[in-house]
Amino acid sequence: MTLPDVDPARLEAEWAEDKQVLASLAANGDRAEIVRPVDVSFRGDDEALDRLEDDAGELGFEVIEREEDEDGEMSLFLGCEQTADEAAIRALTLKCLQIELIYDVEYDGWGCTAEDGQTN
């Protein structure tokens, strides 16, 4: 699958938000090089989310769940295993913005827990 070019201004806007999340993780003792589950979410209509859900594996994700919010808007949550260093998160964000263009969905961000390397 050929992934489309993303508007550089959009990527930079998302990256500015990503850096805030990464700073918060670091403030909570995160070791960014540790591989962990990372989830991403997309909003859209059922047809678009169905197509994305069907292709999730080909895109490197596992389907976590689909959820309806209080306004009736549907979101699809996908997950992958990766580090949370700047390069990996920037690449993830770029891929998600490309998915947004291909599937006519709205990328709604990523999330993960801080990992300090200690067992619970």
C-alpha positions as CSV (number, residue, x, y, z in Angstrom):
1,M,0.0,0.0,0.0
2,T,1.4,3.4,-1.0
3,L,1.0,5.9,1.8
4,P,0.1,9.5,0.8
5,D,2.1,12.7,1.6
6,V,0.9,14.5,4.7
7,D,0.6,18.3,5.0
8,P,3.9,19.3,6.8
9,A,2.0,21.9,8.8
10,R,-0.4,19.2,10.1
11,L,2.4,16.9,11.0
12,E,4.2,19.7,12.9
13,A,1.0,20.6,14.8
14,E,0.6,17.0,15.8
15,W,4.3,16.8,16.7
16,A,3.9,19.8,19.0
17,E,1.2,17.9,20.9
18,D,3.3,14.7,20.9
19,K,6.2,16.4,22.5
20,Q,4.0,17.5,25.4
21,V,2.9,13.9,25.9
22,L,6.5,12.7,25.7
23,A,7.5,15.3,28.3
24,S,4.8,14.1,30.6
25,L,5.9,10.5,30.2
26,A,9.5,11.5,31.0
27,A,8.3,13.5,34.1
28,N,6.7,10.2,35.3
29,G,10.0,8.3,35.0
30,D,9.5,6.8,31.5
31,R,12.4,5.1,29.8
32,A,11.4,5.8,26.2
33,E,13.5,2.9,24.8
34,I,11.4,0.2,26.5
35,V,9.0,-1.5,24.0
36,R,5.4,-1.3,25.3
37,P,1.8,-1.3,24.0
38,V,0.9,1.9,22.3
39,D,-2.7,2.7,21.2
40,V,-4.0,5.0,18.6
41,S,-7.6,6.1,17.9
42,F,-9.5,7.3,14.9
43,R,-13.0,8.7,14.6
44,G,-15.2,8.3,11.7
45,D,-18.4,6.8,10.2
46,D,-19.0,3.0,10.5
47,E,-18.1,2.3,6.8
48,A,-14.7,4.1,7.1
49,L,-13.9,2.5,10.4
50,D,-14.9,-0.9,9.0
51,R,-12.4,-0.5,6.2
52,L,-9.7,0.6,8.6
53,E,-10.5,-2.3,11.0
54,D,-10.3,-4.8,8.1
55,D,-6.8,-3.5,7.1
56,A,-5.4,-2.9,10.6
57,G,-3.1,-6.0,10.5
58,E,-1.7,-5.0,7.1
59,L,-0.9,-1.5,8.6
60,G,0.9,-3.0,11.6
61,F,-1.9,-2.7,14.2
62,E,-4.2,-4.9,16.2
63,V,-7.8,-4.0,16.8
64,I,-8.4,-3.1,20.4
65,E,-12.0,-2.0,20.4
66,R,-14.6,0.3,18.8
67,E,-16.4,2.7,21.1
68,E,-19.2,5.2,20.9
69,D,-18.9,8.4,22.8
70,E,-21.6,10.4,24.6
71,D,-22.3,12.3,21.4
72,G,-22.8,9.1,19.4
73,E,-19.5,9.5,17.5
74,M,-17.6,6.2,16.9
75,S,-13.9,5.7,17.6
76,L,-11.7,2.8,16.6
77,F,-8.8,2.0,18.9
78,L,-5.8,0.2,17.4
79,G,-2.6,-1.0,19.2
80,C,1.0,-1.8,18.4
81,E,4.1,-2.7,20.3
82,Q,6.9,-0.1,20.1
83,T,9.1,2.3,22.0
84,A,8.1,5.8,22.9
85,D,11.2,7.6,21.8
86,E,10.9,10.7,19.7
87,A,11.7,9.0,16.4
88,A,9.3,6.1,16.9
89,I,6.4,8.4,18.0
90,R,7.0,10.8,15.1
91,A,6.9,7.9,12.7
92,L,3.8,6.6,14.3
93,T,2.1,10.0,14.1
94,L,3.1,10.3,10.4
95,K,1.6,6.8,9.7
96,C,-1.6,7.7,11.5
97,L,-2.0,10.9,9.5
98,Q,-1.5,8.9,6.3
99,I,-4.1,6.5,7.5
100,E,-6.4,9.5,8.1
101,L,-6.1,10.5,4.5
102,I,-6.5,7.0,3.0
103,Y,-9.5,5.9,5.1
104,D,-11.3,9.3,5.5
105,V,-11.2,9.1,9.3
106,E,-9.9,11.5,11.9
107,Y,-6.8,10.7,13.8
108,D,-7.4,11.3,17.5
109,G,-4.0,10.7,19.0
110,W,-1.9,8.0,20.7
111,G,-1.4,6.9,24.3
112,C,0.7,4.6,26.4
113,T,1.8,4.1,30.0
114,A,5.1,5.3,31.4
115,E,7.5,2.4,31.6
116,D,10.4,2.7,34.1
117,G,11.8,-0.9,33.7
118,Q,10.7,-1.9,37.2
119,T,8.4,-4.9,37.6
120,N,5.2,-4.2,39.5
